[in-house]
Amino acid sequence: MSKSYCGIKCNACELNKTCCGCIESEGRPFGGACIVAECCRECPEKERSEKITQLKNQIISEINALEIPHMPKVTALYSLKGSFVNLEYNIDGKKIKYLDDDNIYLGCQLEKTVDSDTCFGVVADEEQILVCEYGENGSNPKLVLLKKR
């Protein structure tokens, strides 16, 4: 059975056929970096949960300090595979992706407070915070903010 740093139950995950777990893969379950594994790889197992909580709280504070109009406060972050959140943006007539499909990010989806048909997507790793807004099923994504951490 695959094992993780974060305590996720690898055998219950829908991706367990393509992922060997982050401990076995040395923190690179899909070949890319994992922010959670990087955070607690060197920690004793009993300290990992607290270390992950500290990381999430730090990122939540950074995101909420941005005070993006009509975006509710972030209260929780989840580990997300890049390919699930790596939307393609139309920037100056070019299609651009800013994330790596194989990395694991911390992120969440928030319903926009003034337009219930639109959501905010928030993702972060060690280097950046990305905030976007989009319609149903990630349609018509618009980059709101891309900021170095």
N, C-alpha and C positions, 0 to 999 in steps of 0.2 A: 504494500500500500504506500502511496506517495505521502510525503510529509511536507508541511509548510512551516514557515517561521511565524506566520500570523495566526495560526490556529484554525484556519479554514479546513473544513473536512474535504480533502481532495477527492476521496472516492464518491462523494455526493455531488460533486461539481459536474456540470454538463460538458466541461472541457477536458475531463480526465482522460479522454482518449488521445489528446494531442499534448498533454502536459504531464511531465513526470514529477511534478512537485518542485517547490523552490529549494528545498534542502538538497535533494539529489542533484539539481541543476545548478547549485551554488548561486541561487538568487536570480536565475534567468530562466524561468519556467517555459517561456516560448522563444527563448533566444535573446530577448531584449531585457533591459534593466527593469527591476521592480523596486519602486520607492520604499515599499514596506520591508523587503528583504535587505535593502541597503541600510535601512534604519536600525535593524535589529540583528543582523548577521553575526556580529561579534558579541552580542549579549548572551548571558546565561539564559536558559529557557524560562526560568521563573521571572525574569525581568522584562521579557519581550512585550507582554501585554501593556505594561506601564509605558514603555518606550514608544510603542505604536500610538497609544493614547496621547502622549505628549506631542508627537509629530502631527497627528490629526488636529489637535487643539491649536498648534502653532499655525498651521495652514488655514484653518478656519478663521483665526484672528486676522491673518493677512488678507484673506478674501473679503471678510466683512468690513475691514478698514477701507476697502476700495469704494464703498458706498455707491454702488452702481444704481442709478435710478430704476425704480420699479422691480428691483431684485430683492426678494426676501432674504433675511439673514440665513446663512448656512449654519445648520446645527449638527450635521453628520456628514461624514465622507466614507466612501466605499472603494474598495479595490476594483478597478475596471481595466479590462484588457483594451489596449489601444485600438484594436480593430473595431471595437464596439462603439468607440467615441470619436474616432478620427474622421471627422466630417470634412468634406471638400468645399472650400469657400471660393467664390468668384471674386477675385481681387484684380482690378484693372484688366478685366477680360480674360484672366488666366485662372485656371482651376488649381488651387493650392491646398495642400494638407500640411498641418503643422506638427502632428504627432507621429509617433512610430507605432505601427500596428502591433508590433511584438512586445512593446513595453507595457508595464502595469503602472497605472496612475491612480491617484486618489481623486475622487470626484463625486458629483451628484447632479441631479436634475431638480430644478426649482420652477414652479409655475410663476409666470410673470404676473405681478399684482394688478396690472391695468388691462391686460389682454389675455384672457384665459385660453385663447387658442395658441398662445406662444409660450415656450418654455426657455429657461436659461439652462445651459449646460456649463458646468464648471469642472475643470480638471487641473491637476497640479502634479509636478514631480519635483525633484531636487532643484531644478534650474528655472522653471517657469510656472506661471499661472495663465490659463487660457479660459476666457469667458466668452460664450457665444449665445445667440438666441436662435430658435428654430421652431418650425411648425411640427405637425404630426409626423411621427416616425423619422424625425431629423430632416424634414423637408425645408428647403429654402434657408439654409443656415447663413447667419451673418455673424462675422467676428466682431465682438464688442471690445475685447481687450486681450492683448498678449503682452505679458509683463515678466521680466526677469525677476527671480526671487533673490 
